[in-house]
Amino acid sequence: MLKNTLTKIETKIKQSPNIPEEKKSEYFELLQQLNSEVNELNRTDHEKAQSVKEFTKAAAHESTREEINPKLFQIALDGLSSSVQEFEASHPRLVQTVNSICTFLSKIGI
């Protein structure tokens, strides 16, 4: 992902009252993994990498809002998950990382 995007997401996470402090570092690690995978995808398919990046931003935005709208949050997660489904064979770590992010956010009760 672009460094600027990742920095903005990390700032939102740090300031979010919805993500417990002890879980924030776990979320940062997942985002770093995703960054690496999206950068790799960007080399072969820039447009699809952009989709993953934008859905990641949407999911981060919806999960860090002061008042979470469950419907919008679920749409963002579904979009993120859908954006990588076709890559199961060619980029399995990307799919695994996105699934881990979605699971993480679901587990913390957002």
Secondary structure, 3 states (H helix, E strand, C coil): CCHHHHHHHHHHHHHCCCCCHHHHHHHHHHHHHHHHHHHHHHHHCHHHHHHHHHHHHHHHHHHHCCCCCHHHHHHHHHHHHHHHHHHCCCCHHHHHHHHHHHHHHHHCCC
